[in-house]
Amino acid sequence: MANPKRKHSKSRTAKRRSQYKIRSTPEVHECPNCGNAKMYHRACPTCGQYRGRAIVDRPDYA
């Protein structure tokens, strides 16, 4: 197995590791139809709409 010829500096290692926890929480915003929180580019779990169209049939949502 190959081994590195030289030691990586602490700053180089830190630059690589800085991206690990950038997306620890999912991005959410308000649904334009019902106002509840939903993830970006997903159908709303409450009303079932995405970009103004009913994607998921939700008979319990009025």
Biopython code that builds the backbone (N, CA, C, O; Angstrom):
import numpy as np
from Bio.PDB.StructureBuilder import StructureBuilder

atoms = [
    (1, "MET", "N", (0.838, -1.177, 0.000)),
    (1, "MET", "CA", (0.000, 0.000, 0.000)),
    (1, "MET", "C", (0.883, 1.240, 0.000)),
    (1, "MET", "O", (1.905, 1.284, 0.684)),
    (2, "ALA", "N", (0.484, 2.241, -0.767)),
    (2, "ALA", "CA", (1.292, 3.451, -0.910)),
    (2, "ALA", "C", (1.226, 4.307, 0.342)),
    (2, "ALA", "O", (0.186, 4.404, 0.993)),
    (3, "ASN", "N", (2.336, 4.917, 0.662)),
    (3, "ASN", "CA", (2.417, 5.834, 1.796)),
    (3, "ASN", "C", (2.828, 7.206, 1.293)),
    (3, "ASN", "O", (3.541, 7.301, 0.294)),
    (4, "PRO", "N", (2.395, 8.276, 1.960)),
    (4, "PRO", "CA", (2.775, 9.611, 1.510)),
    (4, "PRO", "C", (4.267, 9.869, 1.698)),
    (4, "PRO", "O", (4.866, 9.424, 2.677)),
    (5, "LYS", "N", (4.858, 10.591, 0.749)),
    (5, "LYS", "CA", (6.282, 10.924, 0.833)),
    (5, "LYS", "C", (6.538, 12.032, 1.843)),
    (5, "LYS", "O", (7.560, 12.039, 2.529)),
    (6, "ARG", "N", (5.591, 12.975, 1.928)),
    (6, "ARG", "CA", (5.758, 14.115, 2.828)),
    (6, "ARG", "C", (4.528, 14.259, 3.729)),
    (6, "ARG", "O", (3.438, 13.791, 3.401)),
    (7, "LYS", "N", (4.729, 14.911, 4.857)),
    (7, "LYS", "CA", (3.647, 15.144, 5.806)),
    (7, "LYS", "C", (2.729, 16.264, 5.291)),
    (7, "LYS", "O", (3.200, 17.282, 4.784)),
    (8, "HIS", "N", (1.424, 16.058, 5.429)),
    (8, "HIS", "CA", (0.483, 17.131, 5.104)),
    (8, "HIS", "C", (0.511, 18.145, 6.227)),
    (8, "HIS", "O", (0.538, 17.775, 7.401)),
    (9, "SER", "N", (0.504, 19.426, 5.875)),
    (9, "SER", "CA", (0.509, 20.464, 6.900)),
    (9, "SER", "C", (-0.845, 20.508, 7.609)),
    (9, "SER", "O", (-1.841, 19.994, 7.100)),
    (10, "LYS", "N", (-0.867, 21.123, 8.779)),
    (10, "LYS", "CA", (-2.115, 21.229, 9.545)),
    (10, "LYS", "C", (-3.131, 22.078, 8.796)),
    (10, "LYS", "O", (-4.326, 21.788, 8.842)),
    (11, "SER", "N", (-2.680, 23.117, 8.111)),
    (11, "SER", "CA", (-3.617, 23.982, 7.386)),
    (11, "SER", "C", (-4.229, 23.247, 6.193)),
    (11, "SER", "O", (-5.404, 23.442, 5.881)),
    (12, "ARG", "N", (-3.450, 22.415, 5.534)),
    (12, "ARG", "CA", (-3.974, 21.654, 4.400)),
    (12, "ARG", "C", (-5.023, 20.645, 4.864)),
    (12, "ARG", "O", (-6.048, 20.459, 4.207)),
    (13, "THR", "N", (-4.764, 20.004, 5.984)),
    (13, "THR", "CA", (-5.725, 19.061, 6.546)),
    (13, "THR", "C", (-6.996, 19.785, 6.981)),
    (13, "THR", "O", (-8.105, 19.295, 6.766)),
    (14, "ALA", "N", (-6.823, 20.958, 7.597)),
    (14, "ALA", "CA", (-7.977, 21.722, 8.067)),
    (14, "ALA", "C", (-8.829, 22.224, 6.908)),
    (14, "ALA", "O", (-10.054, 22.277, 7.020)),
    (15, "LYS", "N", (-8.197, 22.592, 5.801)),
    (15, "LYS", "CA", (-8.942, 23.036, 4.625)),
    (15, "LYS", "C", (-9.834, 21.913, 4.093)),
    (15, "LYS", "O", (-10.973, 22.159, 3.697)),
    (16, "ARG", "N", (-9.324, 20.700, 4.085)),
    (16, "ARG", "CA", (-10.102, 19.560, 3.608)),
    (16, "ARG", "C", (-11.246, 19.244, 4.570)),
    (16, "ARG", "O", (-12.369, 18.977, 4.142)),
    (17, "ARG", "N", (-10.959, 19.276, 5.849)),
    (17, "ARG", "CA", (-11.974, 18.917, 6.845)),
    (17, "ARG", "C", (-13.001, 20.017, 7.082)),
    (17, "ARG", "O", (-14.031, 19.754, 7.703)),
    (18, "SER", "N", (-12.764, 21.218, 6.619)),
    (18, "SER", "CA", (-13.675, 22.327, 6.877)),
    (18, "SER", "C", (-15.029, 22.115, 6.222)),
    (18, "SER", "O", (-16.017, 22.715, 6.648)),
    (19, "GLN", "N", (-15.097, 21.271, 5.192)),
    (19, "GLN", "CA", (-16.335, 21.058, 4.451)),
    (19, "GLN", "C", (-17.187, 19.935, 5.031)),
    (19, "GLN", "O", (-18.316, 19.735, 4.583)),
    (20, "TYR", "N", (-16.682, 19.202, 6.007)),
    (20, "TYR", "CA", (-17.393, 18.027, 6.518)),
    (20, "TYR", "C", (-18.733, 18.359, 7.154)),
    (20, "TYR", "O", (-19.712, 17.650, 6.925)),
    (21, "LYS", "N", (-18.797, 19.410, 7.940)),
    (21, "LYS", "CA", (-20.013, 19.715, 8.696)),
    (21, "LYS", "C", (-20.781, 20.896, 8.135)),
    (21, "LYS", "O", (-21.630, 21.460, 8.825)),
    (22, "ILE", "N", (-20.504, 21.278, 6.909)),
    (22, "ILE", "CA", (-21.179, 22.440, 6.339)),
    (22, "ILE", "C", (-22.671, 22.210, 6.189)),
    (22, "ILE", "O", (-23.452, 23.131, 6.424)),
    (23, "ARG", "N", (-23.091, 21.019, 5.809)),
    (23, "ARG", "CA", (-24.501, 20.708, 5.601)),
    (23, "ARG", "C", (-25.021, 19.759, 6.663)),
    (23, "ARG", "O", (-25.597, 18.725, 6.323)),
    (24, "SER", "N", (-24.839, 20.074, 7.933)),
    (24, "SER", "CA", (-25.279, 19.164, 8.981)),
    (24, "SER", "C", (-26.798, 19.207, 9.176)),
    (24, "SER", "O", (-27.397, 18.209, 9.576)),
    (25, "THR", "N", (-27.432, 20.368, 8.893)),
    (25, "THR", "CA", (-28.884, 20.471, 9.014)),
    (25, "THR", "C", (-29.484, 20.690, 7.630)),
    (25, "THR", "O", (-28.907, 21.432, 6.834)),
    (26, "PRO", "N", (-30.609, 20.078, 7.317)),
    (26, "PRO", "CA", (-31.199, 20.255, 5.993)),
    (26, "PRO", "C", (-31.746, 21.667, 5.807)),
    (26, "PRO", "O", (-32.222, 22.294, 6.753)),
    (27, "GLU", "N", (-31.669, 22.152, 4.576)),
    (27, "GLU", "CA", (-32.192, 23.474, 4.244)),
    (27, "GLU", "C", (-33.722, 23.395, 4.184)),
    (27, "GLU", "O", (-34.276, 22.554, 3.476)),
    (28, "VAL", "N", (-34.388, 24.259, 4.920)),
    (28, "VAL", "CA", (-35.853, 24.292, 4.898)),
    (28, "VAL", "C", (-36.317, 25.716, 4.635)),
    (28, "VAL", "O", (-35.624, 26.680, 4.959)),
    (29, "HIS", "N", (-37.485, 25.831, 4.051)),
    (29, "HIS", "CA", (-38.120, 27.129, 3.864)),
    (29, "HIS", "C", (-39.628, 26.964, 3.958)),
    (29, "HIS", "O", (-40.131, 25.852, 4.116)),
    (30, "GLU", "N", (-40.333, 28.060, 3.862)),
    (30, "GLU", "CA", (-41.781, 28.056, 4.036)),
    (30, "GLU", "C", (-42.468, 27.650, 2.737)),
    (30, "GLU", "O", (-42.124, 28.140, 1.661)),
    (31, "CYS", "N", (-43.430, 26.759, 2.847)),
    (31, "CYS", "CA", (-44.222, 26.340, 1.688)),
    (31, "CYS", "C", (-45.106, 27.512, 1.251)),
    (31, "CYS", "O", (-45.810, 28.084, 2.083)),
    (32, "PRO", "N", (-45.088, 27.884, -0.038)),
    (32, "PRO", "CA", (-45.912, 29.018, -0.476)),
    (32, "PRO", "C", (-47.410, 28.733, -0.431)),
    (32, "PRO", "O", (-48.212, 29.666, -0.414)),
    (33, "ASN", "N", (-47.797, 27.461, -0.412)),
    (33, "ASN", "CA", (-49.217, 27.113, -0.410)),
    (33, "ASN", "C", (-49.802, 27.095, 0.999)),
    (33, "ASN", "O", (-50.824, 27.732, 1.252)),
    (34, "CYS", "N", (-49.160, 26.367, 1.922)),
    (34, "CYS", "CA", (-49.741, 26.202, 3.254)),
    (34, "CYS", "C", (-48.960, 26.928, 4.351)),
    (34, "CYS", "O", (-49.491, 27.138, 5.441)),
    (35, "GLY", "N", (-47.712, 27.315, 4.084)),
    (35, "GLY", "CA", (-46.946, 28.067, 5.069)),
    (35, "GLY", "C", (-46.135, 27.220, 6.035)),
    (35, "GLY", "O", (-45.417, 27.772, 6.868)),
    (36, "ASN", "N", (-46.226, 25.891, 5.951)),
    (36, "ASN", "CA", (-45.434, 25.027, 6.830)),
    (36, "ASN", "C", (-44.027, 24.866, 6.280)),
    (36, "ASN", "O", (-43.772, 25.150, 5.109)),
    (37, "ALA", "N", (-43.119, 24.411, 7.128)),
    (37, "ALA", "CA", (-41.730, 24.218, 6.718)),
    (37, "ALA", "C", (-41.605, 22.991, 5.832)),
    (37, "ALA", "O", (-42.215, 21.954, 6.092)),
    (38, "LYS", "N", (-40.794, 23.127, 4.767)),
    (38, "LYS", "CA", (-40.528, 22.007, 3.878)),
    (38, "LYS", "C", (-39.105, 22.128, 3.354)),
    (38, "LYS", "O", (-38.536, 23.220, 3.337)),
    (39, "MET", "N", (-38.530, 21.010, 2.927)),
    (39, "MET", "CA", (-37.181, 21.019, 2.373)),
    (39, "MET", "C", (-37.223, 21.536, 0.939)),
    (39, "MET", "O", (-38.232, 21.392, 0.248)),
    (40, "TYR", "N", (-36.121, 22.138, 0.498)),
    (40, "TYR", "CA", (-36.020, 22.625, -0.867)),
    (40, "TYR", "C", (-36.121, 21.472, -1.855)),
    (40, "TYR", "O", (-35.632, 20.377, -1.578)),
    (41, "HIS", "N", (-36.748, 21.704, -3.006)),
    (41, "HIS", "CA", (-36.874, 20.749, -4.102)),
    (41, "HIS", "C", (-37.574, 19.460, -3.683)),
    (41, "HIS", "O", (-37.282, 18.391, -4.221)),
    (42, "ARG", "N", (-38.492, 19.555, -2.732)),
    (42, "ARG", "CA", (-39.279, 18.406, -2.293)),
    (42, "ARG", "C", (-40.746, 18.830, -2.229)),
    (42, "ARG", "O", (-41.050, 20.009, -2.045)),
    (43, "ALA", "N", (-41.641, 17.874, -2.380)),
    (43, "ALA", "CA", (-43.060, 18.154, -2.201)),
    (43, "ALA", "C", (-43.328, 18.403, -0.720)),
    (43, "ALA", "O", (-42.692, 17.801, 0.144)),
    (44, "CYS", "N", (-44.261, 19.284, -0.441)),
    (44, "CYS", "CA", (-44.597, 19.620, 0.951)),
    (44, "CYS", "C", (-45.247, 18.412, 1.614)),
    (44, "CYS", "O", (-46.192, 17.851, 1.059)),
    (45, "PRO", "N", (-44.767, 17.995, 2.786)),
    (45, "PRO", "CA", (-45.374, 16.835, 3.446)),
    (45, "PRO", "C", (-46.774, 17.113, 3.978)),
    (45, "PRO", "O", (-47.539, 16.180, 4.222)),
    (46, "THR", "N", (-47.119, 18.392, 4.161)),
    (46, "THR", "CA", (-48.429, 18.730, 4.706)),
    (46, "THR", "C", (-49.503, 18.791, 3.627)),
    (46, "THR", "O", (-50.535, 18.129, 3.733)),
    (47, "CYS", "N", (-49.254, 19.600, 2.571)),
    (47, "CYS", "CA", (-50.286, 19.785, 1.549)),
    (47, "CYS", "C", (-50.023, 18.984, 0.284)),
    (47, "CYS", "O", (-50.933, 18.824, -0.530)),
    (48, "GLY", "N", (-48.807, 18.476, 0.088)),
    (48, "GLY", "CA", (-48.496, 17.635, -1.061)),
    (48, "GLY", "C", (-48.264, 18.393, -2.350)),
    (48, "GLY", "O", (-48.319, 17.795, -3.425)),
    (49, "GLN", "N", (-48.003, 19.700, -2.278)),
    (49, "GLN", "CA", (-47.794, 20.493, -3.481)),
    (49, "GLN", "C", (-46.323, 20.765, -3.712)),
    (49, "GLN", "O", (-45.539, 20.873, -2.769)),
    (50, "TYR", "N", (-45.954, 20.875, -4.997)),
    (50, "TYR", "CA", (-44.602, 21.256, -5.387)),
    (50, "TYR", "C", (-44.702, 22.161, -6.600)),
    (50, "TYR", "O", (-45.251, 21.758, -7.626)),
    (51, "ARG", "N", (-44.191, 23.357, -6.502)),
    (51, "ARG", "CA", (-44.210, 24.358, -7.565)),
    (51, "ARG", "C", (-45.629, 24.615, -8.080)),
    (51, "ARG", "O", (-45.846, 24.740, -9.285)),
    (52, "GLY", "N", (-46.582, 24.692, -7.163)),
    (52, "GLY", "CA", (-47.950, 25.039, -7.516)),
    (52, "GLY", "C", (-48.806, 23.900, -8.034)),
    (52, "GLY", "O", (-49.958, 24.118, -8.410)),
    (53, "ARG", "N", (-48.264, 22.685, -8.061)),
    (53, "ARG", "CA", (-49.040, 21.542, -8.543)),
    (53, "ARG", "C", (-49.179, 20.515, -7.437)),
    (53, "ARG", "O", (-48.286, 20.361, -6.603)),
    (54, "ALA", "N", (-50.310, 19.809, -7.432)),
    (54, "ALA", "CA", (-50.536, 18.754, -6.445)),
    (54, "ALA", "C", (-49.780, 17.509, -6.899)),
    (54, "ALA", "O", (-50.160, 16.881, -7.887)),
    (55, "ILE", "N", (-48.728, 17.152, -6.196)),
    (55, "ILE", "CA", (-47.910, 16.000, -6.536)),
    (55, "ILE", "C", (-48.355, 14.783, -5.730)),
    (55, "ILE", "O", (-48.498, 13.690, -6.277)),
    (56, "VAL", "N", (-48.574, 14.975, -4.431)),
    (56, "VAL", "CA", (-49.003, 13.903, -3.544)),
    (56, "VAL", "C", (-50.457, 14.171, -3.168)),
    (56, "VAL", "O", (-50.783, 15.259, -2.694)),
    (57, "ASP", "N", (-51.322, 13.199, -3.375)),
    (57, "ASP", "CA", (-52.729, 13.360, -3.039)),
    (57, "ASP", "C", (-52.904, 13.313, -1.529)),
    (57, "ASP", "O", (-52.647, 12.289, -0.896)),
    (58, "ARG", "N", (-53.340, 14.423, -0.962)),
    (58, "ARG", "CA", (-53.550, 14.511, 0.485)),
    (58, "ARG", "C", (-55.039, 14.798, 0.741)),
    (58, "ARG", "O", (-55.431, 15.964, 0.797)),
    (59, "PRO", "N", (-55.875, 13.760, 0.897)),
    (59, "PRO", "CA", (-57.305, 13.992, 1.110)),
    (59, "PRO", "C", (-57.603, 14.634, 2.467)),
    (59, "PRO", "O", (-58.647, 15.267, 2.624)),
    (60, "ASP", "N", (-56.707, 14.483, 3.451)),
    (60, "ASP", "CA", (-56.953, 15.069, 4.769)),
    (60, "ASP", "C", (-56.653, 16.560, 4.797)),
    (60, "ASP", "O", (-57.036, 17.241, 5.749)),
    (61, "TYR", "N", (-55.974, 17.086, 3.774)),
    (61, "TYR", "CA", (-55.655, 18.513, 3.721)),
    (61, "TYR", "C", (-56.743, 19.230, 2.961)),
    (61, "TYR", "O", (-57.051, 18.872, 1.824)),
    (62, "ALA", "N", (-57.336, 20.251, 3.582)),
    (62, "ALA", "CA", (-58.421, 20.982, 2.923)),
    (62, "ALA", "C", (-57.961, 22.328, 2.449)),
    (62, "ALA", "O", (-58.745, 23.080, 1.870)),
]
sb = StructureBuilder()
sb.init_structure("model")
sb.init_model(0)
sb.init_chain("A")
sb.init_seg("    ")
for serial, (resi, resn, name, xyz) in enumerate(atoms, 1):
    if name == "N":
        sb.init_residue(resn, " ", resi, " ")
    sb.init_atom(name, np.array(xyz, "f"), 0.0, 1.0, " ", f" {name:<3s}", serial, name[0])
structure = sb.get_structure()
